[in-house]
Amino acid sequence: MLTDREVISTFEMLRNEHLDVRTVTLGISLFDCASDDLQRFKLKVYDKINRLAGSLVGTCDEVAVKYGIPIVNKRVSVSPVAVAACPFSASEMVEIAETLDHAAREIGIDFIGGFGALVEKGMTTGDRALIEAIPEALASTDRVCATVNVASTHAGINMDAVALMGRTIKRAAELTASSDGIACAKLCVFANIPQDVPFMAGAYLGVGEPDAVINVGVSGPGVVKKAIDRARDGNPGLDLGQLSEIIKRTSYKVTRVGEIIGRQVAAKLGVTFGVVDLSLAPTPNVGDSVGEIFQSLGLKSIGVPGSTAVLAMLNDAVKKGGAFASSYVGGLSGAFIPVSEDLNIAEAARQGHLSLEKLEALTSVCSVGLDMVALPGEASAATLAAIIADEMAIGVINKKTTATRLIPVPGKKAGEKAFFGGLLGEATIIGVPENGGSEGFIAIGGRIPAPIQSLVN
Amino acid sequence: MKKYIITVLGHDRPGIVAAVSKALYDSRCNIEDVSQTILQTEFAGIFITTMPPGMNEEELRKALEQRLLPEGLSVFLKEMEGGGVQAPVETEPFVITTMGPDRLGLVAGITALLSAYRINITNLQAAFRGGDDPRRNVMIYEVDIPGKTDQAAFRAALVKRAGELGLDVSLQHRDIFEQIHRV
């Protein structure tokens, strides 16, 4: 018999606090599609995605109805296209992106990830072609997301790739200038990218992964915020240790829900269950914000002094609860602070509480990085590359994943608004200090060596 | 050996289960199952027992009434049918929760729909205390839904019915509760 307290708390998590499964992502390997004939490759890719993911949306909806838990997003991630399609040229890579876009539309999903390359130590011809293709591929498709891993703790930072990504982001923004550079919202640059990320835009299926696998992303910033509010209303004397315990327990519950849903979907589709990615991922909806949690813990806004400490505690408590809830935790697993995708964080940026420097500091204690940060259109390619290099350094030295999703909004200045629409939201453009002051450094190129793994201070 | 269901009702106080079980013990009846609950101030207990050879139903009834009626407890005795095992139907366990202002016909309204879908209630807790706080007017049904039920249709019918009754409703698989609340 269930107790009424258990039943009512679950009822409220669902009804008022946005408890849901944020994404069920089907990873599909494209390695068996390899061919040096473009038409053949495209046909095999299209057929395989249709065959394996054709019933993904229907199956997720069926499981969501049965369990009474919404599955907000259904998505597909594929093997890094630069590897699977290594022989092809940049223009052929664009055609492959269009095939992925077409397949995604056919099976009814909003995003497909994996148009990517892993270049932390160097580039193959396929990697070069893919990166060259990114601006046009993202401008000519709606659903394709691109990722490029340019750094790792084991390899260091490939600064040539970093410089190239600065230019690539600039070009992608120019090609979609009329929609505030939206192509850049579908492009992540990573350090230490995990192989099993279910969240877009960073999702791809790594080379050590099975042929098909279900990875689940759980979220629940609203549930965490309400749990903190309820606890503090009931007992204003709770200290941070006790509040951290509450976050941990809440994260445990959210993760358990994600795992049971993911396993059901995997079983119905007849594919392996991979991991639960226990991240606090906000959306531009009221009550679904990571930023609001900072206010529940006594800060005026995310970005004011104290924010890094709060985020460190929040991120750690989420991981502890989630790790206990599931034996297979992976992906990014932490709190996201995507500026435009979180109403509260976007507002903090508008009011000037959140600078680029503070955002960078925050990313040293959370996943993932400078995410959905709108920058002035005048930011130079070298400045963008330098911002990426700083972010990669945080990841490489701290043995963690970091990423950037930077949008230099064409024709707009700091303080103006950029509009991306839907889940991508809108944001006030944040000023870039010393634009142009990093040209000399970026021009040097080469690879920053992998860091020492002892003498850790 | 024949099985009997014994139901005992009365104003709650310490010693009711002790009195009933002592009376059964003295009649050499073996208790197989027992469950009790308290609603507001009233006790209700159900005992399933086997009777020793040689004793008949009337003797047991008399023995129990003699001991329990003076204590203000009502006793009802009935022979169990069909050996106590129901034919298995393939079902899945769900929990239906409603919250909303009290009014006449809430339980009747929800249960009529469950009955129409051949859904069995395995546990029901409902409390209506009035007032605006939805937590004070709650029904929690643990139910077994036959495997062949059209889930989407039932969910839609339940939401519609709850809407007509002015209730907020949720229907969830029991696994969700088990996963969230039990380690």
Interface residues (C-beta under 8 A of the other chain):
Chain A: M1 L2 D4 E6 V7 I8 T10 F11 L14 R15 E62 V65 K66 Y67 G68 I69 K253 R256 V257 E259 I260
Chain B: V95 T97 M99 N123 Q125 R135 V138 I140 E142 Q151 A152 R155 D168 S170 L171 Q172 H173 R174 D175 I176 F177 Q179 I180 H181
